[in-house]
């Protein structure tokens, strides 16, 4: 069955290439770049801090045009600019509030991916922001240091809104993370990777369903920069990698096969640095790596060809050019964080989910008025997810998990940290130890879904609510009665 889906997926991709025609082969850009554009670094958004210490930010969603190619203007969307958004940087314990202004000509949302927060502040499809309106979420940052991000999450159009440019990084610091390279834009560099297809006039091809996985582009943007290079000025650089693409996975490494230290996954720092030369990121996943450089050398951050599905393709991402003199960095600490592992009790609740093609979980497509799971606040559970269809991944809102196993074996070493999104290729079963949030609200759901955005939009998403411990049965009965009455 796995081989059947792989062959069918390949057929779809080949068919889509014939339809794309002059817009190009989607499998590689190697040998086609000059690395002539300095990598843009999204600016840090400075907050207004009130007398109580609360940090207030304004984010404005807007349309505009962006010059990715010389003398060609691409219609784009952005946040506080024409494409992408600024980086938000806060510390554990901060109180934050936002004015999210929608200056688009259609409704949207803004979801805080990877954030632990009340459901009404989550920014999912139940927190729509009408065109011309302003949404005012606020919460306290109550989680360890991590590289999170923000993007729209409206039901049915998430892929299009993210693809047009609505996304940005949301960095959380704590005392442990500050022991790593932390000077933003100097030795702490964001790397937001996205693939696109451009038409001849410079506009985006917006065919979200061009393959079974969604749109797979033949051009790579990093931080909104095409054909980029980065001048390195320090002997160690921390890169915050975000796969901000709709569908494509990236098998990250360097053109000279140098090793690097993985120091963080989606949801925070690892206990200790892990030495790697490859790292797979599916859509929505993040990783923090620290790379050693020598004066005067050059290398290319590269995505290597994979084995199947959304891993296919080989791409140059950013050329790294080290100065002839580098500032010396201190050694990485042997211990990165004292955050305890996620341990589930022996009698932990086990929930099972089956993924098949692009539009259902456990045979059901997403419905806004259906609650699929009821979870007690602060629960630690085991979620078993089996994929019997296309390649998928899986993201859970307001939760952090560790991967117990994949097909009964320990996951790859780069997947053993604290995460909120996991890649699940066709034919794979994973078990997750999930730590849920502590904000009970029986009226407002969180989401779990495939983060291949075309799949999410097609219905591969479910909803769960967090309730006071001990009330799960009562709430479930009320939900069942409500459905029957309806």
PyMOL commands that set and color helices and strands:
alter all, ss='L'
color gray80, all
select helices_A, chain A and resi 2-23+119-121+158-164+177-179+309-311+413-415+453-458+472-485
alter helices_A, ss='H'
color red, helices_A
select strands_A, chain A and resi 37-38+48-49+55-69+72-79+88-91+95-102+111-113+134-135+138-140+146-151+167-173+188-196+219-222+225-226+228-234+236-243+250-254+260-265+268-276+279-281+286-292+298-303+315-327+350-355+373-376+380-387+392-396+399-406+421-424+429-436+446-449+461-467
alter strands_A, ss='S'
color yellow, strands_A
deselect
rebuild
show_as cartoon
